[in-house]
Amino acid sequence: MTSKISQTNTHSSFWPLLFPFLSWIGSLNAKTVRADLLAGITGAIIVLPQGVAYALIAGLPPEYGLYAAITPAIIAALFGSSWHLISGPTVAMSIVIFSTISPLAETGSEHFIKLTLTLTFLAGIIQFALGLARMGTLVNFVSHSVVVGFTAGAAIIIAVSQLKNVFGVTIPAGESFLHTLVVLAKELPQTNFYVLSIALSTFLVSFLFKRYLPRWPGMLFAMIGGSLLALFFGAEEHHVKLVGSLPASLPPLSLPEFSMNSLRTLAPGALALALLGLVEAVSIARAVATRSRQLIDGNQEFIGQGLSNLIGAFFSSYAASGSFTRTGVNYEAGAKTPLAAVFAAISLALVLLLIAPLTAYVPIPSMAGILLLVAYNLIDFHHIKKILQASQSETGVLLITFLATLFLELEFAIYVGVILSLMIYLNRTSKPRLVSLAPDPDDANHRLINIEKKPLAECPQCKIMRVDGSLFFGAVNYTAKKFQEIKEPHLLIIGSAINFIDVAGAETLVHEAERRLELQGGLYFTGLKASVNKILQRGGYIHHLNSDWLFETKSEAIQGVFNRLDKNRCRTCTARIFHECQSIKPIS
């Protein structure tokens, strides 16, 4: 009987693990389905102008931005863990794709599309593999400053790249950030004011909607307004370029290019794209989860994002990730389950079939105006200000990532930011805080307190210190140096804040214990955690540290250390900070 129950439980936990949507599909009812349907339709309206705009950023035909919001959105919803995350094309992913593929193929060409799908496939494989390897915590090592700096840099690149469409001048594609500005300055006298007025009016309408009617599809109305203005001016007569009609079809089947040369060339960009996509998706999922009180499984999100890109590459979808705008709208619109993302994708597919030909009247300057607003909104002025005020090291990471984004290849800018974040993290963890403690005479129990908070007398023979941090190979040199600076022969370490110790850390403690014995003193411990004790026991270090000098409580430790002090020095001591000191008669 027991084995049958166990087997049933195993099966019931196995299938939701393999198919995560089974964990929520049973909770659907008429009310939740209705709420998800309304949220999905709202999301489809929002993504229509965004998808077209993001595809242009990526250097792809506009319909590919909509394709990327259909298949990946469904797969990510079914195999992710978030109730509200909406996946699809994003600005950051689009610009990394453009910077990676544009040196290899002509923008918008068949070869460009083929390489983009291959890049998407590779990124999906990396994300899926990281999910299977339970590496969901990786995103924690990409600091917020890196994301803010990268996004701000990407925003400026987007804005600069669209200035030719705002002013109606000719600037060669694929030029650097600075070169584009130089050419633009030379071309400004050739500005097409019909183009400029359409771009600025679209920008202004989008801005006003976002400011005063944020829940309305402002971008869509702005595009319609820009199209009417272009029609009024006479677009062709005044050299106003149009987007052109989109094919009224569902995402066609596609096949990435699997040649070894392509895979080798695209691998570095795929890694950067994969990491950026995961950081975006998990960060957005966690942000909305704090409002919906949901627990996010980072590993499952990795798998969901990986599958969405891996499968999407065979359905003409370029690399997708979590969208902050559409996820926020989805939550505010009342979505209850991931079914809302599925409804959004299906609604978009229907819209694509019905109104795709109307995009023939959308002017390129209107898209440029929308992209200027998108770029402006990407710059997180609030957090930039907070970072500049709060931390010099984080400010350095922010500025270096920002400048690297402007002047290096985007994938390398991400690597630079991640490496800087890791360097700061390792620098902090390699210097555990050593806190000097002393008994508080004003406290009835003579509790040990930090002498930096309250200046107190210390025993001239024994230093009491709490180690706040782990003793591992990266921290041993710093810790050993600090220990050697302590002049008192006896050292009592409060180990309650030592979370981890490795072989290098254990050997450092052994060497310090031996050194203090030579100084006629000793190294003592109290409050060590079970995990730390286990390492010391297994490695045999406990014998070198002298098990008699390991104490359970602070009072036992102080008593034990006091018994080993030089009593002749105690008689001349005026500090007398321990209760036990009262038993020593001073020399009169």
C-alpha positions as CSV (number, residue, x, y, z in Angstrom):
1,M,0.0,0.0,0.0
2,T,2.8,2.4,1.0
3,S,4.7,1.7,-2.2
4,K,1.6,2.5,-4.3
5,I,1.1,5.8,-2.6
6,S,4.7,6.7,-3.0
7,Q,4.5,5.8,-6.7
8,T,1.4,7.9,-7.1
9,N,3.1,10.9,-5.4
10,T,6.2,10.5,-7.6
11,H,4.1,10.5,-10.8
12,S,2.0,13.5,-9.6
13,S,5.2,15.5,-8.9
14,F,6.9,14.3,-12.1
15,W,4.4,15.5,-14.7
16,P,4.1,19.1,-13.5
17,L,7.9,19.2,-13.4
18,L,8.0,18.1,-17.1
19,F,5.0,20.1,-18.1
20,P,4.7,23.1,-15.7
21,F,1.4,24.3,-17.1
22,L,-0.3,21.2,-15.5
23,S,0.2,23.0,-12.1
24,W,-2.1,25.8,-13.0
25,I,-4.4,24.6,-15.8
26,G,-6.6,22.7,-13.3
27,S,-7.4,26.0,-11.6
28,L,-9.0,27.6,-14.7
29,N,-12.7,28.5,-14.5
30,A,-15.0,30.8,-16.4
31,K,-14.0,33.9,-14.4
32,T,-10.2,33.4,-14.8
33,V,-10.5,32.6,-18.5
34,R,-12.6,35.7,-19.1
35,A,-10.0,37.8,-17.2
36,D,-7.1,36.2,-19.1
37,L,-8.9,36.8,-22.5
38,L,-9.4,40.5,-21.9
39,A,-5.8,40.9,-20.7
40,G,-4.6,39.0,-23.8
41,I,-6.5,41.2,-26.2
42,T,-5.1,44.3,-24.5
43,G,-1.6,42.8,-24.8
44,A,-2.0,42.1,-28.5
45,I,-2.9,45.8,-29.1
46,I,0.1,46.9,-27.2
47,V,2.6,44.7,-29.0
48,L,1.5,45.6,-32.5
49,P,3.4,48.9,-32.8
50,Q,6.2,47.7,-30.5
51,G,6.9,44.5,-32.5
52,V,7.2,46.4,-35.7
53,A,9.5,49.0,-34.1
54,Y,11.7,46.4,-32.5
55,A,12.1,44.4,-35.7
56,L,13.4,47.6,-37.4
57,I,15.9,48.0,-34.6
58,A,17.1,44.4,-35.1
59,G,17.5,45.1,-38.8
60,L,14.7,42.7,-39.8
61,P,11.6,43.1,-41.9
62,P,8.8,44.5,-39.6
63,E,6.7,41.4,-39.6
64,Y,9.4,39.5,-37.7
65,G,8.7,41.6,-34.7
66,L,5.2,40.3,-34.6
67,Y,6.3,36.7,-35.3
68,A,8.5,36.9,-32.3
69,A,5.5,37.9,-30.1
70,I,3.5,34.8,-31.1
71,T,5.3,31.4,-30.8
72,P,7.9,32.4,-28.1
73,A,5.1,34.0,-26.0
74,I,3.1,30.8,-25.9
75,I,6.0,28.5,-25.2
76,A,7.4,30.7,-22.4
77,A,4.0,30.9,-20.8
78,L,3.5,27.2,-20.8
79,F,7.0,26.2,-19.7
80,G,7.9,29.1,-17.4
81,S,7.0,29.6,-13.8
82,S,5.6,33.2,-13.8
83,W,1.8,33.8,-13.9
84,H,2.1,37.2,-15.6
85,L,5.4,37.3,-17.6
86,I,4.9,38.0,-21.3
87,S,7.8,37.1,-23.6
88,G,8.4,38.6,-27.0
89,P,10.7,41.0,-28.8
90,T,12.5,43.6,-26.6
91,V,14.7,46.6,-27.4
92,A,17.8,45.2,-25.7
93,M,17.6,41.8,-27.5
94,S,16.9,43.6,-30.8
95,I,19.9,45.8,-30.6
96,V,22.2,43.0,-29.6
97,I,21.0,41.0,-32.6
98,F,21.6,44.0,-34.9
99,S,25.1,44.6,-33.6
100,T,26.0,40.9,-33.8
101,I,24.6,40.1,-37.3
102,S,25.0,43.5,-39.2
103,P,28.8,43.0,-39.7
104,L,28.1,39.5,-41.2
105,A,25.2,40.2,-43.6
106,E,23.2,43.0,-45.3
107,T,20.4,44.3,-43.0
108,G,17.1,42.7,-43.9
109,S,18.5,40.3,-46.4
110,E,17.7,36.6,-46.5
111,H,21.1,35.8,-45.2
112,F,20.7,38.3,-42.3
113,I,17.4,36.6,-41.4
114,K,19.0,33.2,-41.6
115,L,21.8,34.2,-39.3
116,T,19.4,35.8,-36.9
117,L,17.4,32.6,-36.5
118,T,20.7,30.7,-36.0
119,L,21.7,33.1,-33.3
120,T,18.3,32.7,-31.7
121,F,18.5,29.0,-31.8
122,L,22.0,29.0,-30.1
123,A,20.8,31.4,-27.4
124,G,17.9,29.1,-26.7
125,I,20.1,26.1,-26.4
126,I,22.4,27.9,-23.9
127,Q,19.4,29.1,-21.9
128,F,17.8,25.7,-21.9
129,A,21.1,24.0,-20.9
130,L,21.5,26.5,-18.0
131,G,18.0,25.7,-16.8
132,L,18.6,22.0,-16.9
133,A,21.9,22.5,-15.0
134,R,19.9,24.4,-12.3
135,M,21.9,27.6,-12.8
136,G,19.0,29.9,-12.1
137,T,21.0,31.8,-9.5
138,L,23.4,33.0,-12.3
139,V,21.3,36.1,-12.8
140,N,22.0,37.2,-9.3
141,F,25.6,37.8,-10.3
142,V,24.6,40.4,-12.9
143,S,24.2,43.5,-10.8
144,H,21.4,46.0,-11.2
145,S,24.0,48.7,-12.1
146,V,25.1,46.6,-15.1
147,V,21.5,46.3,-16.4
148,V,20.9,50.1,-15.8
149,G,24.1,51.1,-17.5
150,F,23.7,48.8,-20.5
151,T,20.1,49.8,-21.0
152,A,20.9,53.5,-20.9
153,G,23.7,53.0,-23.4
154,A,21.4,50.9,-25.7
155,A,18.8,53.7,-25.4
156,I,21.2,56.3,-26.8
157,I,22.4,53.9,-29.6
158,I,18.7,53.4,-30.5
159,A,18.0,57.1,-30.5
160,V,21.1,57.9,-32.6
161,S,20.4,55.1,-35.1
162,Q,16.9,56.6,-35.7
163,L,18.0,60.2,-36.2
164,K,18.4,59.6,-40.0
165,N,14.7,58.7,-40.1
166,V,13.8,61.6,-37.9
167,F,15.6,64.2,-40.1
168,G,15.1,62.5,-43.4
169,V,18.9,62.4,-44.2
170,T,21.1,59.7,-45.6
171,I,23.6,58.0,-43.1
172,P,25.4,54.8,-44.0
173,A,24.2,51.8,-42.0
174,G,26.5,50.0,-39.6
175,E,28.5,53.1,-38.6
176,S,29.8,53.6,-35.1
177,F,28.0,55.8,-32.6
178,L,30.4,58.8,-32.9
179,H,30.6,58.5,-36.7
180,T,26.9,58.6,-37.0
181,L,26.7,61.8,-35.1
182,V,29.5,63.4,-37.2
183,V,27.8,62.4,-40.5
184,L,24.4,63.7,-39.1
185,A,25.9,67.1,-38.2
186,K,27.1,67.4,-41.8
187,E,23.8,66.3,-43.3
188,L,21.5,68.5,-41.1
189,P,21.2,71.3,-43.7
190,Q,19.5,68.6,-45.9
191,T,16.8,68.0,-43.4
192,N,13.4,67.0,-44.8
193,F,11.0,69.0,-42.7
194,Y,8.0,66.9,-43.8
195,V,9.8,63.9,-42.3
196,L,10.8,65.8,-39.2
197,S,7.3,67.0,-38.5
198,I,5.8,63.5,-38.8
199,A,8.5,62.1,-36.5
200,L,8.1,64.8,-33.9
201,S,4.3,64.8,-33.9
202,T,4.3,61.0,-33.5
203,F,6.7,61.3,-30.6
204,L,4.6,64.0,-29.0
205,V,1.3,62.1,-29.3
206,S,3.0,59.0,-27.8
207,F,4.5,61.0,-25.0
208,L,1.2,62.7,-24.1
209,F,-0.6,59.3,-24.0
210,K,2.0,57.8,-21.8
211,R,1.9,60.8,-19.5
212,Y,-1.8,61.3,-19.2
213,L,-3.4,58.1,-20.4
214,P,-0.9,55.4,-19.7
215,R,-3.3,52.5,-19.9
216,W,-4.4,53.5,-23.5
217,P,-2.6,52.1,-26.6
218,G,-0.9,55.4,-27.1
219,M,1.7,54.1,-29.6
220,L,-1.0,52.7,-31.8
221,F,-2.9,56.0,-31.9
222,A,0.3,57.9,-32.5
223,M,1.1,55.6,-35.5
224,I,-2.4,56.2,-36.9
225,G,-1.9,60.0,-36.4
226,G,1.4,59.9,-38.1
227,S,0.0,57.9,-41.0
228,L,-2.8,60.4,-41.5
229,L,-0.3,63.3,-41.4
230,A,1.8,61.5,-44.0
231,L,-1.3,61.0,-46.2
232,F,-2.2,64.7,-45.8
233,F,1.3,65.8,-46.8
234,G,1.6,63.3,-49.7
235,A,4.2,60.9,-48.6
236,E,5.7,59.8,-51.9
237,E,5.7,63.4,-53.3
238,H,7.8,64.6,-50.3
239,H,10.1,61.5,-50.1
240,V,8.5,60.2,-46.9
241,K,9.3,56.5,-46.7
242,L,6.6,54.0,-45.7
243,V,6.9,50.7,-43.8
244,G,5.1,48.8,-46.5
245,S,2.4,46.2,-46.1
246,L,3.0,43.1,-43.9
247,P,2.3,39.7,-45.2
248,A,-1.1,38.6,-43.9
249,S,0.0,35.2,-42.7
250,L,1.0,33.3,-39.6
251,P,4.7,32.8,-38.8
252,P,6.0,30.6,-41.5
253,L,8.2,27.6,-40.8
254,S,11.9,28.4,-41.0
255,L,15.3,26.6,-40.7
256,P,18.4,28.2,-39.0
257,E,21.7,27.8,-40.6
258,F,23.7,25.0,-39.0
259,S,27.1,25.3,-40.8
260,M,30.1,25.0,-38.4
261,N,31.4,28.4,-39.6
262,S,28.2,30.2,-38.7
263,L,27.9,28.4,-35.3
264,R,31.5,29.3,-34.4
265,T,31.1,32.9,-35.5
266,L,27.8,33.5,-33.7
267,A,28.7,31.6,-30.4
268,P,30.0,34.7,-28.5
269,G,27.0,36.8,-29.4
270,A,24.7,33.9,-28.6
271,L,26.1,33.7,-25.1
272,A,25.7,37.4,-24.5
273,L,22.2,37.3,-25.9
274,A,21.2,34.3,-23.8
275,L,22.5,35.9,-20.6
276,L,20.8,39.2,-21.3
277,G,17.5,37.5,-22.1
278,L,17.6,35.5,-18.9
279,V,18.5,38.6,-16.8
280,E,15.6,40.5,-18.4
281,A,13.0,37.7,-18.1
282,V,13.8,36.7,-14.5
283,S,14.2,40.3,-13.3
284,I,10.8,41.2,-14.7
285,A,9.2,38.0,-13.5
286,R,10.4,38.7,-9.9
287,A,9.4,42.3,-10.1
288,V,5.8,41.5,-10.9
289,A,5.8,38.5,-8.5
290,T,6.4,40.9,-5.6
291,R,3.0,42.4,-6.4
292,S,1.2,39.2,-7.1
293,R,2.9,37.4,-4.1
294,Q,4.1,34.6,-6.3
295,L,7.3,32.6,-5.9
296,I,9.4,32.5,-9.1
297,D,11.4,29.4,-10.0
298,G,14.5,30.8,-11.7
299,N,15.5,27.5,-13.1
300,Q,12.1,26.9,-14.7
301,E,12.2,30.4,-16.2
302,F,15.5,29.5,-17.7
303,I,14.0,26.4,-19.3
304,G,10.9,28.3,-20.5
305,Q,12.9,31.1,-22.1
306,G,15.3,28.5,-23.6
307,L,12.5,26.5,-25.2
308,S,10.7,29.6,-26.4
309,N,13.8,30.7,-28.4
310,L,14.8,27.2,-29.4
311,I,11.4,26.4,-30.8
312,G,10.7,30.0,-32.0
313,A,13.8,29.8,-34.3
314,F,11.8,27.2,-36.4
315,F,8.8,29.6,-36.6
316,S,10.5,32.7,-38.0
317,S,10.8,34.2,-34.5
318,Y,14.0,36.0,-33.5
319,A,15.3,36.0,-29.9
320,A,12.6,36.9,-27.4
321,S,12.7,37.7,-23.7
322,G,10.4,39.1,-21.0
323,S,8.9,42.4,-21.8
324,F,8.5,44.8,-18.9
325,T,5.9,47.0,-20.7
326,R,3.7,44.1,-21.8
327,T,4.1,42.2,-18.5
328,G,3.1,45.3,-16.6
329,V,0.0,45.8,-18.8
330,N,-0.9,42.2,-18.6
331,Y,-0.9,42.3,-14.7
332,E,-2.8,45.7,-14.6
333,A,-5.3,44.3,-17.1
334,G,-6.3,41.6,-14.6
335,A,-4.5,38.5,-16.0
336,K,-4.9,35.5,-13.6
337,T,-2.8,32.8,-15.2
338,P,-0.3,32.3,-18.0
339,L,-3.2,31.6,-20.3
340,A,-3.4,35.4,-20.8
341,A,0.0,35.2,-22.7
342,V,-1.5,32.5,-24.9
343,F,-4.6,34.6,-25.6
344,A,-2.3,37.6,-26.4
345,A,-0.4,35.5,-29.0
346,I,-3.5,34.1,-30.6
347,S,-5.1,37.6,-30.7
348,L,-2.0,39.0,-32.3
349,A,-2.1,36.3,-34.9
350,L,-5.7,37.2,-35.8
351,V,-4.8,40.9,-36.0
352,L,-1.9,40.0,-38.3
353,L,-4.2,38.1,-40.6
354,L,-6.8,40.9,-40.7
355,I,-5.1,44.2,-40.7
356,A,-1.5,43.5,-41.9
357,P,-2.0,45.3,-45.3
358,L,-2.8,48.5,-43.5
359,T,0.8,48.9,-42.4
360,A,1.5,50.0,-46.0
361,Y,0.4,53.4,-44.9
362,V,2.6,53.7,-41.8
363,P,5.5,56.1,-42.4
364,I,9.0,55.2,-41.3
365,P,9.4,58.6,-39.5
366,S,6.4,57.7,-37.3
367,M,8.3,54.5,-36.3
368,A,11.3,56.6,-35.6
369,G,9.3,58.9,-33.4
370,I,8.0,56.0,-31.4
371,L,11.5,54.6,-31.1
372,L,12.7,57.9,-29.7
373,L,10.1,57.6,-26.9
374,V,11.0,54.0,-26.4
375,A,14.7,55.0,-26.0
376,Y,13.9,57.8,-23.6
377,N,11.8,55.5,-21.4
378,L,14.6,53.0,-21.3
379,I,16.9,55.4,-19.4
380,D,16.2,54.7,-15.7
381,F,16.9,58.2,-14.4
382,H,15.6,57.3,-10.9
383,H,17.9,54.4,-10.3
384,I,20.8,56.1,-12.0
385,K,20.5,58.9,-9.5
386,K,20.3,56.5,-6.6
387,I,23.4,54.6,-7.8
388,L,25.4,57.8,-8.2
389,Q,24.4,58.8,-4.6
390,A,24.8,55.5,-2.9
391,S,28.0,53.8,-4.1
392,Q,31.2,54.7,-5.8
393,S,31.9,51.2,-6.9
394,E,28.4,50.7,-8.3
395,T,28.8,54.1,-10.0
396,G,32.0,52.8,-11.6
397,V,30.2,49.7,-12.9
398,L,27.4,51.8,-14.2
399,L,29.6,54.3,-16.1
400,I,32.0,51.6,-17.5
401,T,29.1,49.5,-18.7
402,F,27.4,52.6,-20.2
403,L,30.6,53.7,-22.1
404,A,31.4,50.1,-23.2
405,T,27.8,49.9,-24.6
406,L,28.4,53.0,-26.7
407,F,31.9,52.3,-27.9
408,L,32.3,48.5,-27.9
409,E,30.3,45.7,-29.5
410,L,27.2,45.2,-27.3
411,E,27.9,41.6,-26.4
412,F,31.3,42.7,-25.0
413,A,29.7,45.5,-23.1
414,I,27.6,42.9,-21.3
415,Y,30.7,40.8,-20.5
416,V,32.5,43.9,-19.2
417,G,29.6,44.7,-16.9
418,V,29.3,41.1,-15.6
419,I,33.1,40.8,-15.0
420,L,33.1,44.2,-13.1
421,S,30.2,43.0,-11.0
422,L,32.0,39.8,-10.2
423,M,35.2,41.7,-9.3
424,I,33.3,43.9,-6.9
425,Y,31.5,40.9,-5.4
426,L,34.8,38.9,-5.0
427,N,36.5,42.0,-3.6
428,R,33.8,42.3,-0.9
429,T,33.7,38.7,0.0
430,S,37.5,38.5,0.1
431,K,37.5,41.0,2.9
432,P,35.4,39.6,5.8
433,R,34.6,42.2,8.4
434,L,36.5,41.7,11.6
435,V,34.6,43.3,14.5
436,S,36.3,44.0,17.8
437,L,34.1,43.2,20.8
438,A,34.2,43.9,24.6
439,P,31.9,43.3,27.6
440,D,29.5,46.2,28.3
441,P,29.8,47.1,32.0
442,D,26.5,48.9,31.8
443,D,24.7,45.7,30.8
444,A,23.6,43.3,33.6
445,N,24.9,40.3,31.7
446,H,28.0,42.0,30.4
447,R,27.0,41.3,26.8
448,L,29.8,41.7,24.2
449,I,29.2,44.7,21.9
450,N,31.0,46.4,19.0
451,I,33.6,48.8,20.5
452,E,33.1,51.0,17.4
453,K,29.5,51.7,18.5
454,K,30.5,52.2,22.1
455,P,34.1,52.8,23.1
456,L,35.0,50.3,25.8
457,A,38.2,49.1,27.5
458,E,39.7,45.9,26.2
459,C,41.8,43.2,27.9
460,P,45.5,43.8,27.1
461,Q,46.1,40.0,26.9
462,C,43.0,38.8,24.9
463,K,41.4,40.2,21.8
464,I,37.8,39.3,21.3
465,M,36.8,39.4,17.6
466,R,33.7,38.4,15.5
467,V,34.4,37.3,11.9
468,D,31.6,38.5,9.7
469,G,32.1,36.5,6.5
470,S,33.3,33.3,5.1
471,L,36.8,32.0,5.4
472,F,37.6,30.7,1.9
473,F,40.7,30.8,-0.4
474,G,39.9,34.3,-1.6
475,A,39.7,35.7,1.9
476,V,42.7,33.9,3.6
477,N,45.4,36.5,2.8
478,Y,43.4,39.4,4.1
479,T,42.3,37.5,7.2
480,A,45.8,36.2,8.0
481,K,47.2,39.7,7.7
482,K,44.5,41.2,10.0
483,F,45.1,38.4,12.6
484,Q,48.9,39.2,12.6
485,E,48.2,42.8,13.3
486,I,46.6,41.8,16.6
487,K,49.2,42.3,19.3
488,E,47.4,40.5,22.2
489,P,48.8,36.9,22.6
490,H,45.3,35.4,23.1
491,L,42.6,35.7,20.4
492,L,39.0,34.6,20.9
493,I,37.0,34.4,17.7
494,I,33.2,34.6,17.8
495,G,32.3,32.3,14.8
496,S,28.6,32.7,14.7
497,A,28.8,34.8,11.4
498,I,31.2,32.4,9.6
499,N,28.9,30.8,7.1
500,F,31.5,28.8,5.2
501,I,35.0,27.6,5.5
502,D,37.2,25.7,3.0
503,V,40.6,23.9,3.2
504,A,42.5,27.2,2.7
505,G,40.5,28.9,5.5
506,A,41.0,25.9,7.9
507,E,44.7,25.8,7.3
508,T,44.9,29.6,7.9
509,L,43.3,29.0,11.3
510,V,45.8,26.2,12.1
511,H,48.8,28.4,11.2
512,E,47.4,31.2,13.3
513,A,46.9,28.9,16.2
514,E,50.5,27.6,15.9
515,R,51.8,31.2,15.7
516,R,49.9,32.2,18.9
517,L,51.3,29.2,20.8
518,E,54.8,30.5,20.0
519,L,53.7,33.9,21.4
520,Q,52.7,32.1,24.7
521,G,49.0,32.7,23.8
522,G,46.3,30.8,22.0
523,L,43.5,30.9,19.4
524,Y,40.0,30.1,20.8
525,F,36.6,29.7,19.2
526,T,33.0,29.9,20.2
527,G,29.7,29.8,18.4
528,L,31.0,28.0,15.3
529,K,28.2,26.7,13.0
530,A,27.7,23.0,12.5
531,S,28.7,23.2,8.9
532,V,32.0,24.9,9.8
533,N,32.6,22.3,12.6
534,K,32.0,19.5,10.2
535,I,34.7,20.8,7.8
536,L,37.2,21.1,10.7
537,Q,36.4,17.6,11.9
538,R,36.5,15.9,8.6
539,G,39.8,17.5,7.6
540,G,41.4,16.7,11.0
541,Y,42.1,20.3,11.6
542,I,40.3,20.1,15.0
543,H,43.3,18.3,16.4
544,H,45.7,21.1,15.4
545,L,43.4,23.7,16.7
546,N,43.2,22.0,20.1
547,S,39.7,20.8,20.8
548,D,40.0,22.1,24.4
549,W,39.9,25.6,23.0
550,L,36.6,25.2,21.3
551,F,33.7,26.4,23.5
552,E,29.9,26.2,23.2
553,T,29.0,29.5,24.8
554,K,30.7,32.9,25.1
555,S,30.7,32.8,28.9
556,E,32.4,29.4,28.8
557,A,34.9,30.8,26.3
558,I,35.7,33.8,28.4
559,Q,36.2,31.6,31.5
560,G,38.4,29.2,29.5
561,V,40.6,32.0,28.1
562,F,40.8,33.8,31.5
563,N,42.2,30.6,33.1
564,R,45.1,30.8,30.5
565,L,46.0,34.5,31.0
566,D,49.2,35.6,32.7
567,K,48.0,36.3,36.2
568,N,51.0,38.5,37.0
569,R,50.0,40.8,34.3
570,C,46.4,40.6,35.5
571,R,47.5,42.0,38.9
572,T,48.8,45.2,37.3
573,C,45.9,45.5,34.8
574,T,43.5,48.4,35.3
575,A,41.0,47.4,32.6
576,R,39.5,44.4,34.5
577,I,36.7,44.0,32.0
578,F,35.6,40.4,32.9
579,H,33.7,39.2,36.0
580,E,36.6,36.8,36.5
581,C,39.0,39.7,36.9
582,Q,37.5,40.5,40.3
583,S,39.1,37.3,41.7
584,I,42.6,38.7,41.0
585,K,43.9,41.0,43.8
586,P,45.7,44.0,42.3
587,I,49.2,44.9,43.4
588,S,48.9,47.7,45.9
